[in-house]
Amino acid sequence: MDKFLTSSLPFSPNDSLLECIPNISEGKDSSVIDKIVSSISDTDGIQVLNVDSSPSANRTVITFIGEKTKLVSACTKFILTALDLIDMRFHHGVHPRLGAVDVFPIVSYKNSSIYDAIELSKKIAQSIYQQIDLPIFFYEYSSYKRTPLQDIRRGEYESLDKKLKFFPPDLGSRFNPKTGALTIGARLPLIAYNINMDSTCSIQTAKHIASLIRESGNKIQTGWLKNLKAIGWYLDDIDRVQISCNLTDYKQTPLFVVYELVRSLSKLLDTRVTGSEIVGLVPYQALTDTYRYYTKDHTTTDPTTILERASFYLNLSDISPFNIYTKVLF
């Protein structure tokens, strides 16, 4: 276990740790991304685990873990740095977005609960609002309405000014054209998972498959899989059509179920899946479940064996190498 990502984190066994996974609306300019990440990378009590950028999505997902008492100031600094360096008036990308720091999820990790994550989200939002006036929305467990992210983001940045007139934010009072809006909240662990299609798949076919499998479905029917969000898109930097998925409860809707369903639908539609990829980090349990499903082996406990075989069955190295030592959160 000493070779894996979380085996040597600089925390004591009794520290209360939470995981933050901010998604910023910049995936092309590495100098901007580096400055934003650097705002917290040397902070005591904070450990950056992963930085995952997509030029076509023009988006970067950063994952870091921190001690509860250190996170308010660190996250505030991170967000203010991003808001200063990113201008939404010039942002273009295929991923839906509402602001420079588009969404800031917080997940309990060790010696912490969802209530700690909710409390942290509220403190961060208040800290930001005291320094800059921008619309701030709470979502998931931090919202008393349990507002889904897709409802907040509907219409995206381009419709935000008009949307604020009938969909008021939880904090902030005016449209800020440079920053857009910030959405922050406590949620359960989520897996950002993209399934890659071969050159025979059109963007229309990918969107159709996504509409069949996602929980919200389409205009005709609800989708087949609960706890799943999905869209079809084309990424020009890798010249691929993908089914881009968020698994909001991987224990109820596992990775292998999504992968195999898309493979089956692809065959029916005369196209083919070539593999898949994880954006950000993936919980160890999700890949263990994948290993058990494909191998029917319920006794092996060696992490290297489990992760290598699970990544093989999902072909997680289809586009770029999947490193089991840096992409898995234990």
N, C-alpha and C positions, 0 to 999 in steps of 0.2 A: 504493500500500500504506500510505501514511502516515495514512489515515483509519481503518484497522481496529484492532481491539481490542488486539492484541499488537504494534503497530508502534512504540510509544513506551514500552515497559516500562523501569523505572528500574534496569536491570541491565547489567553489563558483558558483552561477548561470551564471556568465559571463565567466568562464574559457573555453578556447578552448580545447576540449577533443578529443583524438583519441584512437581507440582500436587497440591493437597489439595482434596477435594470433600466435606466433612462434611455429613451430613444430620441436622438437629436436629428434635426432635419439638415444634415450635412453628411454626404458620403463620398464626395469627390476631392475636396481640398484637404490633403493630409496635414498641412501645417495648422489649419484651423482645428481639426480633430485632435491633433497632438496637444495644442494649447489647452483645449477643454479638458482632456484627460489629465494633463499635467497639473491642473488646478487642484486635483485631489490625490494624485498618485504618490506624493511624498508626505501626505498627511498622516500623523500618528493615529493609530486606531482604525485605519482604512486600508483595505487591500483590493487593488484592481485585479480582476480575474480574467477578463476577456474584453476585447474590442473587435467588433465585427461590422465592417462597412460594406455597402453596396453602392457603386456609382450610379447604376440605373435607377435604383430606388431613391438615391440621393439621401441616404439615411445611415446612421451608425447606431448600433446597439452596444452599450457599455454595461458591463456587469461588475459590480464591486460589493464587497462585504464590509460592514463596519460595526464597531461597538456602539450600542444604543446611545450612549451619552455623547459620542463624538459626531454623530451623523447629522444633526441639525445644522451645525456650522459648516460641515464639509459639503453637504448637499446644497446649501444656500450658495456657497462659493461656486460650486459646479454649475448650478443653474444660471446664476448671474453672469458667469463667464460665457456660457453658451448664448444667452440672450444678447450679450454685447457683440459677439463675433458673428452671429448668424442673422441675416436680414431676409425675412420671409417674402418681401416684395420681389425678390429675385430668385426664389426657390422653385425648382421644377424637378419632379421625379414621379415614378409610377406608383409609389406607395402612398396611400391616403394619409393626409396629415392636416393638422390644425395650427401648429405653431412651431417655433424654433426648438423648444424642448417639447416635443409633441406629446409624449406621455412619460410619466415617471412612476412606474410600478414599484411597490415595496412589498417584500415577502419575508415572513418570519423564517429564520434559519436555525439557529441553535440557542437554547435557553431563552426563547422569546415566543410570543404568541401573535395571533392576528390582531389582538388588541394593542400590542406594542406597535405594530405596523400602522394601524389606524392613527394612533396618537402621534407617531412620527410624521405621517403625511400632513396632519393638521398643523403641527409646529413648523414644518418646512414651508407650507403654503402661507402661513401668517408671517414668517420671516421674509419671504419674497415680497409679499404684498406691502410690507412696511417700507420697502426700498424701491419698488417700481409698480406702477399701476398697469396691470394687464389682466385680462379675463382669466380666472383660475377656476377650473371645474374639479370637483371630487367625483371619483367613479368607484365602482364595485363596493367593497366593504366600507370605504370611507364616505360613501354617499348614503344618506338615510333612505333614499329612494332606490338604492342599489342600481344606479343608472349605468347601463351598459356603455362601453366605450364607443361602440358603433353609433349609438344615438347621439352622443356628444359630438362625434367627428363628422356626422352626416352633413354634406354640403361643403366640407373641407374649408380651407383657409379663405378661398375666394368668396364664400357665402357668409363668412363669420360676422362681418359688420351688420348685415341684415338679420342674421340669426339671433344676435344678442338682444334684439328688440322683443323677441317672443320666447327666447330660451336663455334667461339671465344666468350669469355665472354665480358660483358660490362666493367668490371674492372678486374684486375689481369692478370697475364701473364703466369702462370705455373700451372701444376698439383700439388696439395698439397695432398699427400696420407693420411695424418692424418685427415685433415679437410673435404676433398671433396670440394664441391662447396656450395656457399650460393646463394639462390634465394630470392629476396626481391621485394616487389611491393605493390602498392595501388590497392585495389579491392573493389567490392561491398560486402555487407554482404553475407556470405556463410553458409549453414547448412551442417555439417558433420553428416550423418544419415545412420545407419546400420540396415538392415532388417534381422531378425533372422529366420533361417529355422529349421524345425524339423529333426530328425535323418534319415528320409527317403530321404533327399536331398543330392545328391552327390556334390562334388566340381565341376564336369563337368556341372551338371544341373545349379548350381548357376552361373557359368561363362556364360552359354548359356543365362540365363535370363538377366544377366547384359549386354550382347552384344545386346540384343533386345531392351532394354529400354534406354540405354545411347545415347546421341546425336551423338557420333562418330560411333555408330553401330558396324558392323563387316566387313569382307572382301566382303560380298555379298550385304549388304544393309545398309543404314543409320538407326539410331535408331529412336524410336518413340517419345522420349521426349527431347525437347530442354532444354538447360541450366542444363543438368544433366550429370555427370560423374559417372561411376559405374564399379566395378569389383567384381568378386566372389572370396571368399577366405575361408580358414579354420583357426580358431583360436584354438590352442590346449589348451590354458589356460582355456577356457570356453567350450571346446569340442563342438563347433558349426560351422556350415557353415553359412556364411552371404553374403548378397548382400551389399557391402559397397559403399555408394553413397555420392557425393558432389552435393548439389543443389546450383548452382551459381546464380540463380535468383528465389527465392522461391515465388515471387509474380506471375511470369509467369508459373512456374512449382511447385505447392504447395506440401507440405508433403503428404497430403491425396491422391493426384493423384498418386504419386509414390507408396505409400503403397497399394492402391487398385489395381493398375496394377500388381504389383508383386504377390498379393494374387490371382488374376485371372489367371495369367500365371502358378502359382504353382499348382493350381487345374488341369489345362490342362496337366501338366507334372507329375501328380500323386504324388505330394508332398504338403507340407503345410507350411505356415508362422505361427510362434508362437508369434511374437511381433517385437518390434524394439527398437532402442536406439539412443540417441543423444550423440555425442562426442563433448565435450566442451559446449558451450552455444547455446541457440536457441532464436531468436527474438520473443518477445511477440506476434507480429502480425501474425507470422506463425502459432502459436497454436490457436490464435483467429480465423483465417481462418478455421482451422481444426474443431474447435468447431462449427462454423456456418454451415459448410458443413454437419456434421453428425446430428446435432440437428435441423437444419432449424430455429434456434432461432437467430434472428437478433436484439434483444432488450436488452438482458442481458449484463451488463457491469462489473459485479463483477469479478475481476481477479481470485480469488480462485476458483469460480465455473467454469469459462472458462478453467483454466489450469488443474484442476482435471479431468474434463470430456474429454478434448482433449487428455491428457496423457492416459486416460482409453481407448479411441477408438483406439489409436495407440499402446496400450499395451507397453508403454515406460519403464515399470518396469519388463519386461519379464526376464531379466538377473540380473539386480541390481536395487534397488529402484531409481525412478526418483523423485528428490526433486524439487517441483515447486518453492520453495523459494530460491534455490541456482543455478538453471540451466537455468533461464529465464532472458534475457536481455531486459529491458524496454527502 
